[in-house]
Amino acid sequence: MNLHTIESKEITLKGLIADANMTQREFSKLTGIPEVTINSWVSQKRMPKLDSAVLLCCHLKISLKTLAKSLDIDVSNLPDDLPISEPSKELTISKV
């Protein structure tokens, strides 16, 4: 994310695509998502489905939480991801 996006405190999908140094057309070609669909997300006429949201995040190298913020979704009560750790050996299930 560039300094302009951080300073303005307003994260938009259009800005995130621009921060990736791409136009919406280039992003469409990269992801295989029709440009008209990306335009509808940018203008907030439609919302991406979860599988498309994950694809966007992977290509933009952002979290789902950041994408949600860019789409004006309130994530203030959404917890951050917990780090994945090794399962505890104390919590194993054994046959009785």
PyMOL commands that set and color helices and strands:
alter all, ss='L'
color gray80, all
select helices_A, chain A and resi 3-8+13-19+24-31+35-42+50-60+64-70+89-91
alter helices_A, ss='H'
color red, helices_A
deselect
rebuild
show_as cartoon
